[in-house]
Amino acid sequence: MNERAIKRLCDARLACDRVLELAENETLETYAASDMRRWAIERQLEVIGEALGVAVREDDIVSQLIPETRFMVGIEKQDFSWL
């Protein structure tokens, strides 16, 4: 795997860790009530989608090794306002 793809996967992993940290001990109600926390989590989901999209374009092996990338790529275009 090339270095640029690895870097993007590391970016996605870091964003995943941030989502877990931000969502720890949250309920849907507390999540919805906090604009700042909601924005932060949604931004990290966007970072994940963007990073995985670049990683897949940089190296085809990424989508073979992590088939779930096709579900996450494009998440930055999703509308989370319904939450």
N, C-alpha and C positions, 0 to 999 in steps of 0.2 A: 504494500500500500504506500502511496506517495506521501511525502511530508505534509503537503497542504491538506490532504484528506484527513490525515491523523490530527492535525491542528484543529480542524473543524469538528471532528468527533470529540476532541477534548473540550472545545467550546460548548458543545451540546451536553456533555456530561456535567460540566460545571453549572450550566443552566438548570439541568435536572436536579442537581444537589440544591440549588437555590430555591427551586419550586418546593421541594420537600421541606426545606427549612422554613420557608414562608407559610406553608400550609399546615405545619405541625400544630396540633391542638385546635385547628379551625373547624368550625361547622359551616354548613352552607349559609346559615343565617349570619354568622360573624364575618364570613367572607364577603357576602353581599353588602353588609353594612359598612365595610371599610373600603372606600374608594382607593386609598393609597395601596393597601395590600392587594386588592383586586388588580389594580394597574400593574403592580410589580410582578405578580404571578403571570398575568397575561403577557407582559413583555418578555418574561423568561420563556414562555411557550413559543413566542414568536422567534426568539433567538434559537431555540431548539430546531424549529422548522427551517429557518434560514441556514443554519449550520449544517443540518443533514442534507438539505438540498444542494449546497455547495460541495459537500463531501461526495455525494453520489455523482455529481457532474465531474469532479476531479478524478475519481477512480471508480470504475464500474464494479469493482470487487466489493465495495461498501454495501450495495444493495443485495449482493449475494450473501454476504456475511450477516447482514442485519436486514432481513426481509421486511421488517416492520417500518423501515424508513419511508416506504411509500404512503403509510398512513400519517406520518408526521410532516412530511414535506408539504408545504402549502398551509400549514396551520396558522402561519402569520396572516393569512387572508381571511381567517374565520372571524365571525362576529360573536363575541362573548357577552354582548349586552343583555342577553336573556337571563344570565345568571343573577 
